[in-house]
Amino acid sequence: MQSDNHVANNQAAAVPQALKKRWYKKWQLYLILGLTLIVLVSLLAFIGHNFGRGASEITLVGDAKVADEALYLHAADDPSWGEPDAKIKIVEFSDFECPFCQASFPVVRDLLFNYMDDIYLVYRDFPDFLNHPYAEKAAEAANCAQEQEKFWPMHDKLFVNQANLNLEDLKRYALEIGLDVEAFSQCLDSGKYYAEIQQDYQDGVALGAIGTPTFFINGYRVSGSIPREIFFNIADTILAAAAGD
């Protein structure tokens, strides 16, 4: 009988402990959900504040006005997608060896296809010369491909094969995307685009870019890989604001 009472007492003591553990797990869950909600609300507030206004008012990069729009929006030799008068103007400073740029690549491509008539993208080079030993030459390869009007196929090939960017790889990719390999190799071996890539990098630094990817969306600097949902919300907000002008 005493043994039965002992077991019953142990079981009774275990019940509150189990409830306590379940309560603790629920408390953790509520805390995580609460923090997630705060982050989401903050992001949406940022979007609404910075992009929910007339296109003529969106002229800032960070906290500083851009004196020369051409500096960040367009250089004649930079590859682009879309029409310059599109409502959504994006300049991407990127690095073919950067893992965060690789993560952004399908998001940006999805954005281009979903907002095809309303978006203008300019791609500018911002290779990490110190930590990414293949990034600069990969950028040269993309510029050489642009000579044959195949920048975007090379751009995609480089990101998909980011782990393999040595010189032999670059020339193999040229063959795979249908380039004149001899002309491409001459271009790549000459280093003719090195100075242009350096200029892109210096422009990025002047505009406050400190890493990749860095996006300028209608003049606003946004650093880092942007989640798909947030990027699409930004695009929708810009279009809604433009429709209300």
Order of alpha helices (4+ residues) and beta strands (2+ residues): alpha-beta-beta-alpha-beta-beta-alpha-beta-alpha-alpha-alpha-alpha-alpha-beta-beta-alpha
